[in-house]
Amino acid sequence: MADSGASFIMRIPPYYRRPGWQRFFAGVVIGSVISWCFFLFTYVTLQEKQISQIQEQKDTIADLKQKKKIYEEDFLEYNKENLKKLTVQNIEVRITNGDKYKFTPFMTGMVKEQVKDDISDILAKDIDSVHKTRNLIKLAIENKIYPIDDKEYKVKVVEMTISTTVSIGLELSFAK
């Protein structure tokens, strides 16, 4: 096929000269502009709503984080208090029959301090482990002889209560 010199150029039909087509194209252009303006208005309105919603959510998250921090601090403080409540904090020793041997307050204090020294390792231990070893504690106290004013005394554990304060009631007797 030889080129006869005629070029095949595509031409736009001369519709632009007819008034019906001119109105059609003008309507398409005006409709496009109006729909674009409507789209922009709708898009901007929705974006503003989303931005305000995101800001509200950020504020809510910040408030919740602050409350969480406060609750965590309170929880840690509460746990520390409970930990103190669940460990042995103090040891109290009572001698029930000190009057029988005519003990002075000083002599009674010496026996109490010696008993406290013997079992001082239970301080700051949890109550459950102290409760499990209560027989060993009792034997540690009863198997020792306490010398006071050139006399030797043995003690017998009459009562023992275990909580944050270990309370021990003792009866004295002469060592043989």
CYANA upper distance limits for C-alpha pairs under 8 A (distance plus 0.5 A):
 14 PRO  CA     18 ARG  CA      8.28
 15 TYR  CA     21 TRP  CA      6.53
 15 TYR  CA     22 GLN  CA      8.14
 16 TYR  CA     21 TRP  CA      6.85
 16 TYR  CA     22 GLN  CA      6.34
 17 ARG  CA     21 TRP  CA      8.32
 17 ARG  CA     22 GLN  CA      7.82
 18 ARG  CA     22 GLN  CA      6.80
 19 PRO  CA     23 ARG  CA      6.65
 20 GLY  CA     24 PHE  CA      6.78
 21 TRP  CA     25 PHE  CA      6.63
 22 GLN  CA     26 ALA  CA      6.51
 23 ARG  CA     27 GLY  CA      6.48
 24 PHE  CA     28 VAL  CA      6.72
 25 PHE  CA     29 VAL  CA      6.66
 26 ALA  CA     30 ILE  CA      6.55
 27 GLY  CA     31 GLY  CA      6.26
 28 VAL  CA     32 SER  CA      6.47
 29 VAL  CA     33 VAL  CA      6.74
 30 ILE  CA     34 ILE  CA      6.63
 31 GLY  CA     35 SER  CA      6.44
 32 SER  CA     36 TRP  CA      6.45
 33 VAL  CA     37 CYS  CA      6.66
 34 ILE  CA     38 PHE  CA      6.65
 35 SER  CA     39 PHE  CA      6.51
 36 TRP  CA     40 LEU  CA      6.65
 37 CYS  CA     41 PHE  CA      6.63
 38 PHE  CA     42 THR  CA      6.64
 39 PHE  CA     43 TYR  CA      6.44
 40 LEU  CA     44 VAL  CA      6.48
 41 PHE  CA     45 THR  CA      6.61
 42 THR  CA     46 LEU  CA      6.65
 43 TYR  CA     47 GLN  CA      6.56
 44 VAL  CA     48 GLU  CA      6.62
 45 THR  CA     49 LYS  CA      6.90
 46 LEU  CA     50 GLN  CA      6.70
 47 GLN  CA     51 ILE  CA      6.49
 48 GLU  CA     52 SER  CA      6.63
 49 LYS  CA     53 GLN  CA      6.59
 50 GLN  CA     54 ILE  CA      6.49
 51 ILE  CA     55 GLN  CA      6.63
 52 SER  CA     56 GLU  CA      6.69
 53 GLN  CA     57 GLN  CA      6.67
 54 ILE  CA     58 LYS  CA      6.60
 55 GLN  CA     59 ASP  CA      6.71
 56 GLU  CA     60 THR  CA      6.62
 57 GLN  CA     61 ILE  CA      6.49
 58 LYS  CA     62 ALA  CA      6.61
 59 ASP  CA     63 ASP  CA      6.70
 60 THR  CA     64 LEU  CA      6.58
 61 ILE  CA     65 LYS  CA      6.52
 62 ALA  CA     66 GLN  CA      6.72
 63 ASP  CA     67 LYS  CA      6.70
 64 LEU  CA     68 LYS  CA      6.44
 65 LYS  CA     69 LYS  CA      6.61
 66 GLN  CA     70 ILE  CA      6.79
 67 LYS  CA     71 TYR  CA      6.58
 68 LYS  CA     72 GLU  CA      6.51
 69 LYS  CA     73 GLU  CA      6.70
 70 ILE  CA     74 ASP  CA      6.67
 71 TYR  CA     75 PHE  CA      6.39
 72 GLU  CA     76 LEU  CA      6.58
 73 GLU  CA     77 GLU  CA      6.66
 74 ASP  CA     78 TYR  CA      6.47
 75 PHE  CA     79 ASN  CA      6.56
 76 LEU  CA     80 LYS  CA      6.70
 77 GLU  CA     81 GLU  CA      6.78
 78 TYR  CA     82 ASN  CA      6.61
 79 ASN  CA     83 LEU  CA      6.43
 80 LYS  CA     84 LYS  CA      6.80
 81 GLU  CA     85 LYS  CA      6.76
 82 ASN  CA     86 LEU  CA      6.60
 83 LEU  CA     87 THR  CA      6.91
 84 LYS  CA     88 VAL  CA      8.30
 84 LYS  CA     89 GLN  CA      7.86
 84 LYS  CA    164 THR  CA      8.40
 85 LYS  CA    164 THR  CA      6.48
 86 LEU  CA    126 ASP  CA      6.33
 86 LEU  CA    127 ILE  CA      6.39
 86 LEU  CA    163 SER  CA      8.24
 86 LEU  CA    164 THR  CA      6.88
 87 THR  CA    123 LEU  CA      8.07
 87 THR  CA    124 ALA  CA      5.79
 87 THR  CA    125 LYS  CA      5.79
 87 THR  CA    126 ASP  CA      4.67
 87 THR  CA    127 ILE  CA      5.81
 87 THR  CA    163 SER  CA      8.30
 87 THR  CA    164 THR  CA      6.14
 88 VAL  CA    122 ILE  CA      7.38
 88 VAL  CA    123 LEU  CA      5.67
 88 VAL  CA    124 ALA  CA      5.55
 88 VAL  CA    125 LYS  CA      6.19
 88 VAL  CA    126 ASP  CA      6.76
 88 VAL  CA    127 ILE  CA      6.60
 88 VAL  CA    163 SER  CA      7.12
 88 VAL  CA    164 THR  CA      4.81
 88 VAL  CA    165 THR  CA      6.25
 88 VAL  CA    166 VAL  CA      7.38
 89 GLN  CA    123 LEU  CA      6.39
 89 GLN  CA    124 ALA  CA      6.48
 89 GLN  CA    164 THR  CA      5.80
 89 GLN  CA    165 THR  CA      6.26
 90 ASN  CA    123 LEU  CA      7.24
 90 ASN  CA    164 THR  CA      7.20
 90 ASN  CA    165 THR  CA      5.15
 90 ASN  CA    166 VAL  CA      6.83
 91 ILE  CA    116 LYS  CA      7.25
 91 ILE  CA    120 SER  CA      8.43
 91 ILE  CA    123 LEU  CA      8.25
 91 ILE  CA    165 THR  CA      6.05
 91 ILE  CA    166 VAL  CA      5.30
 91 ILE  CA    167 SER  CA      6.55
 91 ILE  CA    168 ILE  CA      8.35
 92 GLU  CA    116 LYS  CA      8.40
 92 GLU  CA    165 THR  CA      7.47
 92 GLU  CA    166 VAL  CA      6.60
 92 GLU  CA    167 SER  CA      5.21
 92 GLU  CA    168 ILE  CA      6.70
 93 VAL  CA    112 LYS  CA      6.23
 93 VAL  CA    115 VAL  CA      8.11
 93 VAL  CA    116 LYS  CA      7.92
 93 VAL  CA    167 SER  CA      6.48
 93 VAL  CA    168 ILE  CA      5.41
 93 VAL  CA    169 GLY  CA      6.55
 93 VAL  CA    170 LEU  CA      7.85
 94 ARG  CA    112 LYS  CA      7.82
 94 ARG  CA    167 SER  CA      8.28
 94 ARG  CA    168 ILE  CA      6.72
 94 ARG  CA    169 GLY  CA      5.33
 94 ARG  CA    170 LEU  CA      6.53
 95 ILE  CA    108 THR  CA      7.78
 95 ILE  CA    112 LYS  CA      8.36
 95 ILE  CA    169 GLY  CA      6.43
 95 ILE  CA    170 LEU  CA      5.28
 95 ILE  CA    171 GLU  CA      6.39
 95 ILE  CA    172 LEU  CA      7.83
 96 THR  CA    169 GLY  CA      7.12
 96 THR  CA    170 LEU  CA      6.47
 96 THR  CA    171 GLU  CA      6.10
 96 THR  CA    172 LEU  CA      8.45
 97 ASN  CA    101 TYR  CA      7.87
 97 ASN  CA    170 LEU  CA      8.43
 97 ASN  CA    171 GLU  CA      6.17
 97 ASN  CA    172 LEU  CA      6.91
 98 GLY  CA    102 LYS  CA      6.71
 98 GLY  CA    103 PHE  CA      5.82
 98 GLY  CA    108 THR  CA      7.52
 98 GLY  CA    171 GLU  CA      8.31
 98 GLY  CA    172 LEU  CA      7.55
 99 ASP  CA    103 PHE  CA      6.46
103 PHE  CA    107 MET  CA      6.23
103 PHE  CA    108 THR  CA      6.65
104 THR  CA    108 THR  CA      6.78
105 PRO  CA    109 GLY  CA      6.46
106 PHE  CA    110 MET  CA      6.76
107 MET  CA    111 VAL  CA      7.00
107 MET  CA    148 ILE  CA      7.48
108 THR  CA    112 LYS  CA      6.71
109 GLY  CA    113 GLU  CA      6.54
110 MET  CA    114 GLN  CA      6.67
111 VAL  CA    115 VAL  CA      6.70
111 VAL  CA    146 TYR  CA      7.50
112 LYS  CA    116 LYS  CA      6.62
113 GLU  CA    117 ASP  CA      6.54
114 GLN  CA    118 ASP  CA      6.70
114 GLN  CA    146 TYR  CA      8.36
115 VAL  CA    119 ILE  CA      6.98
115 VAL  CA    141 ILE  CA      6.98
116 LYS  CA    120 SER  CA      6.07
118 ASP  CA    140 ALA  CA      7.86
118 ASP  CA    141 ILE  CA      7.57
119 ILE  CA    137 ILE  CA      7.34
119 ILE  CA    140 ALA  CA      8.25
119 ILE  CA    141 ILE  CA      8.27
121 ASP  CA    125 LYS  CA      8.49
122 ILE  CA    130 VAL  CA      7.20
125 LYS  CA    129 SER  CA      7.57
125 LYS  CA    130 VAL  CA      7.31
126 ASP  CA    130 VAL  CA      7.01
127 ILE  CA    131 HIS  CA      6.52
127 ILE  CA    162 ILE  CA      7.52
127 ILE  CA    163 SER  CA      6.79
127 ILE  CA    164 THR  CA      7.54
128 ASP  CA    132 LYS  CA      6.77
129 SER  CA    133 THR  CA      6.83
130 VAL  CA    134 ARG  CA      6.49
130 VAL  CA    162 ILE  CA      8.10
131 HIS  CA    162 ILE  CA      7.16
133 THR  CA    137 ILE  CA      6.90
134 ARG  CA    138 LYS  CA      6.63
135 ASN  CA    139 LEU  CA      6.66
136 LEU  CA    140 ALA  CA      6.53
137 ILE  CA    141 ILE  CA      6.85
138 LYS  CA    142 GLU  CA      6.67
138 LYS  CA    157 VAL  CA      6.95
139 LEU  CA    143 ASN  CA      6.27
140 ALA  CA    144 LYS  CA      7.28
141 ILE  CA    155 VAL  CA      7.66
141 ILE  CA    156 LYS  CA      8.22
141 ILE  CA    157 VAL  CA      8.06
142 GLU  CA    154 LYS  CA      7.18
142 GLU  CA    155 VAL  CA      5.94
142 GLU  CA    156 LYS  CA      5.98
142 GLU  CA    157 VAL  CA      7.34
143 ASN  CA    154 LYS  CA      8.15
144 LYS  CA    154 LYS  CA      7.23
144 LYS  CA    155 VAL  CA      8.41
145 ILE  CA    152 GLU  CA      6.76
145 ILE  CA    153 TYR  CA      6.16
145 ILE  CA    154 LYS  CA      5.59
145 ILE  CA    155 VAL  CA      8.22
145 ILE  CA    175 ALA  CA      7.46
146 TYR  CA    152 GLU  CA      6.08
146 TYR  CA    153 TYR  CA      5.59
146 TYR  CA    154 LYS  CA      6.72
147 PRO  CA    151 LYS  CA      6.10
147 PRO  CA    152 GLU  CA      4.81
147 PRO  CA    153 TYR  CA      6.67
148 ILE  CA    152 GLU  CA      6.64
148 ILE  CA    153 TYR  CA      7.88
151 LYS  CA    174 PHE  CA      8.32
152 GLU  CA    174 PHE  CA      6.66
152 GLU  CA    175 ALA  CA      5.99
153 TYR  CA    172 LEU  CA      6.94
153 TYR  CA    173 SER  CA      6.09
153 TYR  CA    174 PHE  CA      5.03
153 TYR  CA    175 ALA  CA      5.35
154 LYS  CA    172 LEU  CA      6.38
154 LYS  CA    173 SER  CA      5.86
154 LYS  CA    174 PHE  CA      6.45
154 LYS  CA    175 ALA  CA      5.77
155 VAL  CA    170 LEU  CA      6.57
155 VAL  CA    171 GLU  CA      5.97
155 VAL  CA    172 LEU  CA      5.11
155 VAL  CA    173 SER  CA      6.69
156 LYS  CA    170 LEU  CA      6.00
156 LYS  CA    171 GLU  CA      5.68
156 LYS  CA    172 LEU  CA      7.04
156 LYS  CA    173 SER  CA      8.44
157 VAL  CA    168 ILE  CA      7.41
157 VAL  CA    169 GLY  CA      6.43
157 VAL  CA    170 LEU  CA      5.23
157 VAL  CA    171 GLU  CA      7.08
158 VAL  CA    168 ILE  CA      8.13
158 VAL  CA    169 GLY  CA      5.89
158 VAL  CA    170 LEU  CA      5.99
158 VAL  CA    171 GLU  CA      7.11
159 GLU  CA    167 SER  CA      8.42
159 GLU  CA    168 ILE  CA      6.24
159 GLU  CA    169 GLY  CA      5.41
159 GLU  CA    170 LEU  CA      7.73
160 MET  CA    166 VAL  CA      7.62
160 MET  CA    167 SER  CA      6.11
160 MET  CA    168 ILE  CA      5.01
160 MET  CA    169 GLY  CA      6.82
161 THR  CA    166 VAL  CA      6.25
161 THR  CA    167 SER  CA      5.67
161 THR  CA    168 ILE  CA      7.11
162 ILE  CA    166 VAL  CA      5.15
162 ILE  CA    167 SER  CA      7.10
